[in-house]
Amino acid sequence: MSIEVSNVSRRFKGETAVNNVSFQAEKGEIVGLLGTSGCGKSTILRAIAGLDNGYEGTISVNGNPKRGTSKELGVIFQEPRLMPWLTVVDNVCFGLAGTKAENQIKAKKLLKVVGLEGFENYYPKQLSGGMAQRTAIARALVTEPDTLLLDEPFSALDAFTKLQLQDMVLDLWDSYQPTMIIVTHDIDEALSLCDRVVILKGQPGELYKNVQLNQPKPRSKADPELAKIKEEILYSLGLSRNTNEKIAKEA
């Protein structure tokens, strides 16, 4: 599934949060929305997901303008948002059509894929943060969406768990080939997962740059080419030491 965002702007109470943003995510592509806090990354993702229809501009799916939610789009939030009174398997099954037996077979298959085999009957309070997020990922995948939208899905996790889940997402992408749009403020995460990085900048957030990543995945974090791209991104966001030195010289 391809996603096209065309001239999207969003205002809240007269204040512009996002201004005239346009980009595409081609079928099977992983696109990262990267930028500092407050630049409108999550605002754009909510618009794509159909959770916010108050924007100006057009969002198209496979060439057709859309507003509103769709079963073809799976969403993974920062928090797992599991229902505490349901078991892991019932959280994954929640909302599915079909018989309970059929749904549980499908859910258990996905729980095995995300590394939660044997935890089907646990409740959310019994899970670690990483296990809860794995459950949320399985829940997003169980409807077999063509596109996954991820809103900083690993930001609340420790560094080691984050790396494990990043690898898991790449494995899932390799198996299912969904189109993926990932909101992140983690440059290393974007360079590890994405085929292309869309950089937003400013308040209101505006499109600053598209960065194409051609290195095959999985990628080595020690890749000198990736280190160079990271420095360029830091520089473009005004976060590089070189940027600070330049500003100091000009002052």
C-alpha positions in Angstrom: 0.0 0.0 0.0 1.3 3.5 -0.9 0.6 6.5 1.2 0.8 10.1 -0.1 0.7 13.1 2.1 0.0 16.3 0.1 0.2 19.8 1.5 -1.0 18.8 4.9 -1.4 21.6 7.6 -2.9 21.4 11.0 -4.0 24.1 13.4 -5.0 23.9 17.0 -6.9 26.9 18.5 -5.5 29.2 15.9 -1.9 28.0 16.3 -0.3 26.2 13.4 1.3 22.9 14.4 2.2 21.5 11.0 2.6 23.6 7.8 2.3 22.4 4.2 4.0 19.0 4.6 4.2 16.6 1.6 5.9 13.2 1.3 5.2 9.6 0.0 5.7 6.1 1.4 5.8 3.6 -1.4 4.5 0.1 -1.1 6.8 -2.0 1.2 8.9 1.0 2.1 9.9 1.9 5.7 9.7 5.7 6.1 10.8 7.5 9.2 9.4 10.8 10.4 12.2 12.4 12.3 12.6 15.6 14.2 12.8 17.3 17.6 9.9 17.4 20.0 7.0 19.7 18.9 7.6 19.6 15.2 4.4 17.7 14.4 5.5 14.2 13.8 2.7 12.5 15.7 0.2 15.0 14.4 0.9 13.9 10.9 0.8 10.2 11.9 -2.6 10.7 13.6 -3.9 12.3 10.4 -2.7 9.3 8.3 -4.3 6.9 10.7 -7.6 8.7 10.5 -7.6 9.5 14.2 -7.6 13.3 13.4 -9.6 14.7 10.5 -9.2 18.4 11.3 -6.3 18.9 8.9 -6.0 20.8 5.6 -4.6 19.1 2.5 -5.0 15.5 1.2 -3.9 12.1 2.4 -4.2 9.4 -0.2 -4.0 5.6 0.1 -3.1 3.8 -3.2 -3.9 7.0 -5.0 -7.4 7.4 -3.4 -8.0 10.3 -1.0 -9.1 9.1 2.4 -10.2 10.4 5.8 -11.1 8.2 8.7 -9.8 4.9 10.0 -9.3 1.8 8.0 -8.6 -1.9 8.8 -5.8 -1.7 6.2 -3.9 0.6 8.6 -2.5 -0.9 11.8 -1.4 1.6 14.5 1.2 1.0 17.3 1.4 3.7 19.9 4.1 4.8 22.4 2.2 2.9 25.2 0.9 -0.6 24.6 -2.7 0.4 25.6 -3.6 -3.1 26.6 -6.9 -3.9 28.4 -5.9 -4.9 31.9 -8.8 -7.3 32.4 -7.9 -9.4 29.3 -5.2 -11.9 28.9 -2.4 -11.5 26.3 -4.2 -13.7 23.7 -7.5 -12.0 24.3 -6.0 -8.6 23.9 -4.6 -9.6 20.5 -8.0 -11.1 19.5 -10.0 -8.2 20.7 -12.3 -6.9 18.0 -11.7 -9.7 15.5 -14.5 -11.2 13.5 -14.8 -15.0 13.5 -15.2 -17.6 16.1 -13.2 -17.5 19.4 -11.3 -20.6 18.4 -10.3 -19.3 15.0 -9.2 -15.9 16.5 -7.1 -17.6 19.2 -5.3 -19.8 16.6 -4.4 -16.7 14.6 -3.4 -14.7 17.7 -1.2 -17.5 19.1 0.6 -17.8 15.8 1.5 -14.1 16.0 2.5 -14.3 19.6 4.9 -17.0 18.7 6.3 -14.7 15.9 6.9 -11.9 18.4 8.5 -14.1 21.0 5.6 -14.5 23.5 4.8 -18.2 23.1 3.9 -19.5 26.6 2.6 -16.1 27.8 -0.8 -16.3 26.1 -2.7 -16.5 29.4 -0.7 -13.8 31.3 -2.4 -10.5 32.1 -0.8 -7.1 31.3 0.2 -6.4 34.9 2.4 -9.6 34.7 4.3 -8.4 31.6 7.5 -6.3 31.3 7.4 -3.2 29.2 9.0 -4.9 26.3 6.6 -7.9 26.5 3.6 -5.5 26.6 4.8 -3.7 23.5 5.3 -7.1 21.8 1.7 -7.8 22.6 0.6 -4.5 21.1 2.6 -5.3 17.9 0.9 -8.7 17.6 -2.5 -7.0 18.1 -1.7 -4.5 15.3 -0.6 -7.4 13.0 -3.5 -9.7 13.6 -5.8 -7.9 11.2 -3.1 -8.3 8.5 -2.9 -4.6 7.6 -1.1 -3.5 4.5 0.5 -0.6 6.4 1.8 -0.2 9.9 2.0 3.2 11.6 4.3 3.4 14.6 4.3 6.4 16.9 7.6 6.3 18.9 6.9 2.6 19.8 10.1 2.0 21.7 10.7 5.4 23.4 9.6 4.2 26.9 11.8 1.1 26.8 15.4 0.5 28.1 18.2 0.5 25.5 18.6 -3.2 25.3 14.9 -4.0 24.9 14.6 -1.2 22.3 17.4 -2.9 20.2 15.7 -6.3 20.5 12.3 -4.9 19.3 13.9 -2.9 16.5 15.4 -6.2 15.2 12.0 -7.9 15.7 10.3 -5.2 13.6 12.8 -5.7 10.8 12.2 -9.5 10.9 8.4 -8.8 10.7 8.9 -6.4 7.8 11.0 -9.0 6.1 8.3 -11.6 6.5 5.2 -9.5 5.7 6.5 -6.6 3.7 4.1 -4.0 5.0 4.5 -0.3 4.2 5.7 1.3 7.5 5.8 4.8 8.7 7.6 5.3 12.0 7.6 8.5 14.1 10.9 8.8 16.0 13.2 11.3 17.6 16.0 8.7 17.7 18.4 9.2 14.8 20.1 5.8 15.3 16.7 4.1 15.2 15.7 5.8 12.0 19.1 4.9 10.4 18.7 1.3 11.5 15.1 0.7 10.4 14.2 3.1 7.5 14.6 3.1 3.8 14.0 6.9 3.8 14.0 9.5 6.5 11.7 12.5 6.3 13.1 15.3 8.5 10.6 17.8 10.0 11.9 21.0 11.5 10.6 24.0 13.4 7.4 25.1 15.1 5.2 24.9 13.1 6.8 21.8 11.7 7.7 21.9 8.0 9.4 19.4 5.7 13.1 20.1 5.7 14.7 17.2 3.9 14.3 13.7 2.5 17.2 11.4 3.2 17.5 8.2 1.2 19.2 5.2 2.8 20.4 2.6 0.3 22.4 0.4 2.6 21.0 -3.2 2.8 19.3 -4.2 6.1 20.2 -5.3 8.7 22.7 -2.5 9.0 25.8 -2.3 11.2 25.7 0.6 13.6 29.5 1.0 13.0 28.9 1.7 9.3 31.0 4.9 8.6 28.5 6.0 5.9 25.7 5.9 8.4 27.8 7.9 10.8 28.3 10.5 8.2 24.5 10.6 7.5 23.9 10.9 11.2 26.2 13.9 11.5 24.4 15.5 8.5 21.1 15.0 10.2 22.4 16.5 13.5 23.7 19.4 11.6 20.5 20.0 9.8 18.6 20.0 13.1 21.1 22.4 14.7 22.2 19.7 17.1 25.7 19.1 15.8 28.8 20.3 17.7 29.9 21.7 14.3 26.8 23.7 14.1 27.4 25.2 17.5 30.9 26.1 16.6 29.7 27.8 13.4 27.2 29.8 15.3 29.8 30.8 17.9 32.2 32.0 15.1 29.4 34.1 13.5 28.4 35.7 16.8 
